[in-house]
């Protein structure tokens, strides 16, 4: 994971191309330290081309943890196959999705 601290939020660029049952547990463990220390997180998903239900569950877990302390999760740079899945399961109505990291950070600044 490539990590960048911005004034509005911590930006985490995911380096894997898939988020499935095979690696969701490890991904969750890697991101948990940021959930403990940060209030707002942007996940940059530009490399992910496939997500299954386990991967979607990790995003919901992150959102819940951040919401519990008054923070939020925003996703950006999602690929077309991932966007199709998000729209199919309506996840884009629960978690804010943006075209770019800059747009996601601006949304934090505006709120």
N, C-alpha and C positions, 0 to 999 in steps of 0.2 A: 504494500500500500504506500502510495506517495502522499505525504502529509504536508499541508501548508496552512499555517495559522494566518487568518485574516482578521481585521478588527470586528467584522460582523459575525464570523463563524469559523470553525475549523473545517478545512476542505480536505476530504479524503478521496484520492483518486484510486479506484479499485484496479488492480493490475491483472486480475484473472479474466478469462474470457467466458467462463461459465460459473454459475452459482447454483449448485444442485445439492442433493442429499449427500453426495460424495465429499463436498468441501464446505457446506454451510456451517457445520459445527466449528471448524477451524476459523472461518471468516468471522463468525460471531465472537469467538474468543479474542481474535485480533482487534475487533472494533470495540469490545467491551471497555477497555481501558480509556478510550475516548468518551464513551458514554458516561463514565464516572467523573471525568474531569471537565467536560465541555457542556455548555448549555445548548448551543446551536451547531448543527453539523450539516454540511453539504456533501453528499456522496456523488462523485463524478463517475458515471457508469459507461464511459465512452468505449471501453474495451469489451464489455459484456455482450455476448451475442445470444446467450441462452440462459434462462432462469426457470427452475421448476418451483413447485409449491414450497419446498424447504427454503429456497432462496427468498421467496416472497415473505415467508414467515420471519426471516431475519430482519427485513425492512420494517415489518410491523412491530417486532420486538424493540428495535431501535427507536421508532417513533414513540412507543409507549413509555420507554425509559426516559426519553428527553421531555415528553409532555408532563411526566410526573414531577419534574422540577422546573416547570415553566418554560422549557425550551422547545425546539422544533427540529424536524428533519426535512431537508429538501433534497431532491434528486435532480441531476442535470446530465445533459449529453447522452441521453439514452438512445440506443440503436433502434432501428426500425423494428426488428423482430421483438425486442423487449417492449417497445411502445405498444405493439399489437397485443401482447399478453396483458400489459397493464390496463389497456382499454377493455379487453375481454372480461377481466375480473374486476374492473372498475377501481383498481388501486389508485389510479390518477385522481380519483375523487376523494381519497383519504390522505394521500401524500402529495404535496406540491411537486410538480415536475416542470423543469425549465429547460430551455434550449441550450443555455450556456451557464458556466460557472458564474460569470459576471451578473447574469439575470437573477440567479438564485441568491447571490450575495446582496444584490440591490433589493430584493424582496425582504430580506432580513432587515436591511437598513430602513426600509419604509415602514416596518411594523413596530 
